[in-house]
């Protein structure tokens, strides 16, 4: 790529990935760069029936994109930072880290209920070992079940049972209405017909209504950033989960643009990089790397740059959620990488290593 040539950006083909890559394209376009998005199928996309935690290695959504960069087929690749392995090929760098979206998780339910409102035995869906362990740690009376699919699919799965039951009730009410036509004393259960009710549904609710239900989820947990980037934040009922209890994955909410070290990387860095987000996510990923857990253990790390310090919370759970090692430390911003490594070592000594080992044995 020359200084003003077309930049080819690799991205996964999911709706969320395209939306994320489009934000990078728009930022570059504002600086008068021509940008082409190149869709790439990844290993994680192909293994649609297997949970991410069971893929047996990290980077299931990353390697195929970065291989295109290394082969010279594209100039750069756009990733969700939380999906990235902590180790990268020497030829690649994280050239750009745009400003992060909200880092936390949300609980999505049909009626907006919070975690404490769920009935004992309620089913909570998640694709993340971390989120599952956190739910069990907070509510060991709940049932955690696997949940796969893009953001739209996951939301449809939690909305479907209640919507389908409501449709059945309204259909039966319509039959009664028709059967009592002409009876002035009959009072219908609903003011509107089932067709009028259907016409008032949001598009995602209509899709959920036609979805086959395999597991009845009462709630699901997912990243707020994904909900927002999918354009669904105003179309579902959700509650933010407290970051102190549900510490997010390292890098959650952030994007990472990888490129070969060189002129292209320098160009992307100058246009895209958000220094605050760079520091915070560097701390989070350095702590994660020091814990040797990758995506195979329930680990949350969240950092916030405040003045001269990076306030960092790390949480390492036993996979069953019955025990947790959690600490908070103010890391000097000036030496944040080295201090993050020291923090990880202290967490290991405090028992985090045992929880990581337990996760590896599963």
C-alpha positions as CSV (number, residue, x, y, z in Angstrom):
1,X,0.0,0.0,0.0
2,X,1.4,3.4,-0.8
3,X,0.7,6.5,1.3
4,X,-2.7,7.1,-0.3
5,X,-3.5,3.7,-1.9
6,X,-6.4,1.5,-1.2
7,X,-6.2,-0.2,2.2
8,X,-7.5,-3.8,2.2
9,X,-9.0,-4.7,5.6
10,X,-9.7,-8.4,6.4
11,X,-12.8,-9.1,8.6
12,X,-15.0,-11.9,9.5
13,X,-18.2,-12.1,7.6
14,X,-20.6,-11.9,10.5
15,X,-22.9,-8.9,10.8
16,X,-21.2,-7.7,14.0
17,X,-17.7,-8.1,12.5
18,X,-18.7,-6.2,9.4
19,X,-20.1,-3.4,11.6
20,X,-16.9,-3.3,13.6
21,X,-14.7,-3.2,10.5
22,X,-16.9,-0.5,9.0
23,X,-16.1,1.8,11.9
24,X,-12.4,1.4,11.1
25,X,-13.1,2.0,7.4
26,X,-15.0,5.2,8.2
27,X,-12.2,6.5,10.4
28,X,-9.7,6.0,7.6
29,X,-12.1,7.4,5.0
30,X,-12.2,10.6,7.0
31,X,-8.5,10.9,6.4
32,X,-9.2,10.4,2.7
33,X,-8.0,6.8,2.4
34,X,-9.7,4.4,0.1
35,X,-10.6,1.2,2.1
36,X,-11.9,-2.2,0.9
37,X,-13.3,-4.8,3.3
38,X,-12.3,-8.4,2.6
39,X,-14.5,-11.0,4.2
40,X,-12.6,-14.1,5.5
41,X,-14.1,-17.3,6.9
42,X,-12.3,-18.3,10.1
43,X,-12.0,-21.6,12.0
44,X,-14.4,-20.4,14.6
45,X,-17.0,-19.6,12.0
46,X,-16.7,-23.1,10.5
47,X,-17.1,-24.9,13.9
48,X,-20.6,-23.7,14.4
49,X,-21.6,-26.5,16.7
50,X,-18.7,-26.2,19.1
51,X,-18.3,-23.7,21.9
52,X,-15.3,-21.4,21.8
53,X,-14.1,-22.7,25.2
54,X,-13.9,-26.2,23.7
55,X,-12.0,-25.4,20.5
56,X,-8.8,-26.5,22.3
57,X,-6.8,-23.4,21.3
58,X,-7.0,-19.7,21.3
59,X,-7.4,-17.5,18.2
60,X,-10.2,-19.4,16.5
61,X,-11.5,-16.2,15.1
62,X,-8.1,-14.5,14.5
63,X,-5.6,-16.8,12.7
64,X,-7.2,-16.9,9.3
65,X,-7.4,-13.1,9.1
66,X,-3.8,-12.6,10.2
67,X,-2.6,-15.3,7.7
68,X,-4.1,-13.1,5.0
69,X,-2.0,-10.2,6.3
70,X,1.2,-12.3,6.5
71,X,0.6,-13.6,3.0
72,X,0.2,-10.1,1.6
73,X,-3.4,-10.7,0.4
74,X,-4.6,-7.8,2.6
75,X,-3.0,-4.9,4.4
76,X,-4.5,-5.3,7.8
77,X,-7.1,-7.2,9.8
78,X,-9.8,-6.0,12.2
79,X,-10.4,-8.1,15.3
80,X,-12.3,-8.0,18.5
81,X,-9.4,-7.7,20.9
82,X,-10.8,-10.1,23.5
83,X,-10.6,-12.9,20.8
84,X,-6.9,-12.3,20.2
85,X,-4.2,-14.7,21.6
86,X,-1.7,-12.9,23.9
87,X,1.1,-14.1,21.6
88,X,1.4,-12.9,18.0
89,X,3.7,-13.7,15.1
90,X,6.8,-11.6,15.2
91,X,6.1,-10.0,11.8
92,X,2.7,-8.6,13.0
93,X,1.9,-5.7,15.3
94,X,-1.3,-4.3,16.8
95,X,-1.1,-1.2,14.6
96,X,-4.3,0.5,15.8
97,X,-6.5,0.4,18.9
98,X,-9.5,2.6,18.4
99,X,-11.4,4.1,21.4
100,X,-13.1,1.4,23.3
101,X,-16.9,0.9,23.6
102,X,-18.4,-0.1,27.0
103,X,-16.3,-3.0,28.4
104,X,-18.9,-4.6,30.6
105,X,-21.5,-7.4,30.3
106,X,-25.3,-7.2,30.2
107,X,-28.1,-9.5,31.2
108,X,-30.8,-9.7,28.5
109,X,-34.2,-11.0,29.5
110,X,-37.6,-10.9,27.8
111,X,-38.9,-8.5,30.5
112,X,-35.9,-6.6,31.7
113,X,-35.4,-8.6,34.9
114,X,-32.1,-8.4,36.8
115,X,-30.0,-11.3,37.9
116,X,-31.5,-11.2,41.4
117,X,-35.0,-11.3,40.0
118,X,-34.5,-14.7,38.3
119,X,-36.3,-17.6,39.9
120,X,-34.2,-20.4,41.4
121,X,-33.4,-22.9,38.6
122,X,-33.8,-20.3,35.9
123,X,-31.7,-21.0,32.8
124,X,-29.0,-18.5,31.8
125,X,-27.3,-18.9,28.5
126,X,-23.7,-17.9,27.7
127,X,-20.9,-19.0,25.3
128,X,-18.2,-17.9,27.8
129,X,-16.6,-20.0,30.5
130,X,-15.9,-16.8,32.4
131,X,-19.4,-15.6,32.3
132,X,-20.8,-19.0,33.3
133,X,-18.5,-19.1,36.3
134,X,-19.4,-15.6,37.3
135,X,-23.1,-16.4,37.1
136,X,-22.6,-19.5,39.3
137,X,-20.5,-17.5,41.8
138,X,-23.3,-15.0,42.2
139,X,-26.3,-17.3,41.9
140,X,-25.4,-21.0,42.4
141,X,-29.1,-21.8,42.2
142,X,-29.3,-20.9,38.5
143,X,-28.7,-23.3,35.6
144,X,-26.1,-22.2,33.1
145,X,-26.5,-23.6,29.6
146,X,-24.3,-23.3,26.4
147,X,-25.3,-20.6,24.0
148,X,-23.9,-20.2,20.5
149,X,-24.5,-17.9,17.6
150,X,-24.1,-14.2,16.7
151,X,-25.7,-11.5,18.8
152,X,-28.9,-11.5,16.9
153,X,-29.3,-15.3,17.1
154,X,-28.6,-15.3,20.9
155,X,-31.2,-12.6,21.5
156,X,-33.8,-14.4,19.4
157,X,-33.2,-17.5,21.4
158,X,-34.0,-15.8,24.7
159,X,-37.0,-14.0,23.3
160,X,-38.5,-16.9,21.4
161,X,-40.2,-19.0,24.3
162,X,-42.1,-16.0,25.8
163,X,-43.1,-14.7,22.4
164,X,-44.3,-18.0,21.1
165,X,-46.4,-18.6,24.3
166,X,-47.9,-15.1,23.9
167,X,-48.7,-15.9,20.2
168,X,-50.5,-19.1,21.3
169,X,-52.6,-17.2,23.9
170,X,-53.5,-14.5,21.4
171,X,-54.4,-17.0,18.7
172,X,-56.7,-18.8,21.1
173,X,-58.2,-15.4,22.1
174,X,-58.9,-14.7,18.4
175,X,-60.7,-18.0,18.1
176,X,-62.9,-17.1,21.1
177,X,-63.5,-13.6,19.7
178,X,-64.7,-15.1,16.4
179,X,-66.8,-17.7,18.1
180,X,-68.6,-15.1,20.1
181,X,-69.1,-12.6,17.3
182,X,-72.4,-10.9,17.7
183,X,-72.5,-11.5,21.5
184,X,-72.5,-8.0,23.0
185,X,-71.8,-9.4,26.5
186,X,-68.5,-11.0,25.4
187,X,-65.4,-9.1,26.5
188,X,-62.3,-10.1,24.6
189,X,-59.1,-10.8,26.5
190,X,-57.1,-8.5,24.2
191,X,-58.0,-5.2,22.6
192,X,-56.0,-6.1,19.4
193,X,-56.1,-9.1,17.1
194,X,-53.1,-11.5,16.8
195,X,-52.3,-10.0,13.4
196,X,-52.4,-6.4,14.9
197,X,-50.1,-7.6,17.7
198,X,-47.7,-9.2,15.2
199,X,-47.6,-6.0,13.1
200,X,-46.4,-4.1,16.2
201,X,-43.5,-6.4,16.9
202,X,-39.9,-5.4,16.2
203,X,-38.1,-7.2,13.5
204,X,-35.9,-9.3,15.9
205,X,-39.1,-10.3,17.8
206,X,-40.7,-11.5,14.5
207,X,-37.6,-13.6,13.8
208,X,-37.7,-15.0,17.3
209,X,-41.3,-15.9,16.9
210,X,-40.4,-18.3,14.1
211,X,-37.4,-19.8,15.7
212,X,-37.3,-23.4,16.8
213,X,-36.7,-23.6,20.5
214,X,-34.3,-26.2,21.8
215,X,-33.4,-24.7,25.1
216,X,-35.7,-22.3,27.0
217,X,-33.4,-19.5,28.2
218,X,-34.7,-17.2,30.9
219,X,-31.8,-14.8,30.4
220,X,-28.5,-14.6,28.5
221,X,-25.3,-12.8,29.2
222,X,-23.3,-11.0,26.5
223,X,-21.1,-8.0,26.0
224,X,-22.7,-4.6,26.0
225,X,-20.3,-3.5,23.2
226,X,-21.7,-6.3,20.9
227,X,-25.2,-5.3,21.7
228,X,-24.5,-1.7,20.8
229,X,-22.5,-2.4,17.7
230,X,-25.3,-4.7,16.4
231,X,-27.7,-1.8,16.7
232,X,-30.0,-3.8,19.1
233,X,-29.4,-1.9,22.3
234,X,-32.7,0.0,21.9
235,X,-34.7,-3.1,20.9
236,X,-34.2,-5.4,23.9
237,X,-34.6,-5.3,27.6
238,X,-31.3,-5.6,29.5
239,X,-29.5,-4.8,32.8
240,X,-25.9,-3.9,33.1
241,X,-24.0,-6.4,35.3
242,X,-21.7,-4.8,37.9
243,X,-18.1,-4.9,36.7
244,X,-16.9,-5.5,40.2
245,X,-18.7,-8.9,40.2
246,X,-18.6,-9.6,36.4
247,X,-15.1,-8.4,35.6
248,X,-14.9,-8.4,31.7
249,X,-12.5,-10.3,29.5
250,X,-9.2,-8.6,28.8
251,X,-9.7,-6.2,25.9
252,X,-13.5,-6.6,25.9
253,X,-15.2,-3.7,24.0
254,X,-12.0,-2.8,22.1
255,X,-11.0,-3.5,18.6
256,X,-7.5,-4.3,17.4
257,X,-6.2,-3.7,13.9
258,X,-3.2,-5.9,13.0
259,X,-0.7,-5.3,10.2
260,X,2.8,-6.1,9.2
261,X,5.4,-4.0,11.1
262,X,6.3,-1.1,8.7
263,X,4.8,1.8,6.9
264,X,1.3,0.6,6.8
265,X,1.3,-0.1,10.5
266,X,2.6,3.4,11.2
267,X,-0.1,4.9,9.0
268,X,-2.9,3.0,10.8
269,X,-1.4,3.8,14.2
270,X,-1.4,7.6,13.4
271,X,-5.1,7.5,12.3
272,X,-6.7,4.9,14.5
273,X,-4.9,4.7,17.8
274,X,-6.5,5.9,21.0
275,X,-3.8,6.3,23.6
276,X,-6.0,5.7,26.7
277,X,-7.5,2.5,25.3
278,X,-4.0,1.4,24.2
279,X,-2.7,1.7,27.8
280,X,-5.7,0.1,29.4
281,X,-5.9,-2.9,27.1
282,X,-2.1,-3.4,27.2
283,X,-2.4,-3.8,31.0
284,X,-5.3,-6.2,30.7
285,X,-3.7,-8.4,28.1
286,X,-0.3,-8.4,29.9
287,X,-2.0,-9.6,33.1
288,X,-3.9,-12.2,31.1
289,X,-0.7,-13.4,29.5
290,X,1.0,-13.7,32.9
291,X,-1.8,-15.8,34.2
292,X,-1.3,-18.3,31.3
293,X,-5.1,-18.8,31.0
294,X,-5.9,-17.6,27.5
295,X,-9.5,-18.4,26.7
296,X,-9.4,-21.8,28.5
297,X,-9.9,-20.3,32.0
298,X,-12.5,-18.0,33.6
299,X,-10.4,-14.8,33.8
300,X,-11.6,-11.2,33.8
301,X,-9.2,-8.2,33.8
302,X,-10.4,-4.6,33.6
303,X,-8.2,-1.5,33.7
304,X,-9.1,2.2,33.8
305,X,-6.5,4.9,33.3
306,X,-6.9,7.5,36.0
307,X,-4.2,10.2,36.1
308,X,-0.9,8.6,36.9
309,X,-2.3,5.2,37.6
310,X,-4.1,2.4,35.8
311,X,-6.7,1.0,38.3
312,X,-6.8,-2.6,37.5
313,X,-9.1,-5.4,38.7
314,X,-8.4,-9.0,38.0
315,X,-10.7,-11.9,38.7
316,X,-9.8,-15.6,38.3
317,X,-12.5,-18.1,39.1
318,X,-12.7,-21.8,39.5
319,X,-14.7,-23.1,36.5
320,X,-17.5,-24.2,38.8
321,X,-17.7,-20.6,40.2
322,X,-17.4,-21.8,43.8
323,X,-14.2,-19.9,44.5
324,X,-12.6,-16.8,43.1
325,X,-9.3,-15.0,43.4
326,X,-9.9,-11.3,42.9
327,X,-7.6,-8.3,43.5
328,X,-7.4,-4.7,42.6
329,X,-4.2,-2.7,42.1
330,X,-3.2,0.8,41.1
331,X,-0.6,0.3,38.5
332,X,1.8,3.2,37.7
333,X,1.0,4.4,34.1
334,X,4.7,5.1,33.5
335,X,5.7,1.5,34.0
336,X,2.3,-0.2,33.3
337,X,3.6,-3.2,31.3
338,X,6.2,-4.3,33.9
339,X,3.8,-3.6,36.8
340,X,1.1,-5.6,35.1
341,X,3.4,-8.6,34.9
342,X,4.2,-8.3,38.6
343,X,0.4,-8.1,39.3
344,X,-0.1,-11.3,37.4
345,X,2.7,-13.1,39.3
346,X,1.1,-12.0,42.6
347,X,-2.3,-13.3,41.5
348,X,-0.7,-16.7,40.6
349,X,0.8,-16.9,44.1
350,X,-2.6,-16.0,45.6
351,X,-4.2,-19.1,44.1
352,X,-5.1,-18.0,40.5
353,X,-2.7,-20.7,39.2
354,X,-4.8,-23.4,40.8
355,X,-8.0,-22.2,39.1
356,X,-6.3,-22.1,35.8
357,X,-5.0,-25.6,36.3
358,X,-8.5,-26.8,37.1
359,X,-9.8,-25.2,33.9
360,X,-7.1,-27.0,31.9
361,X,-8.1,-30.3,33.3
362,X,-11.7,-30.0,31.9
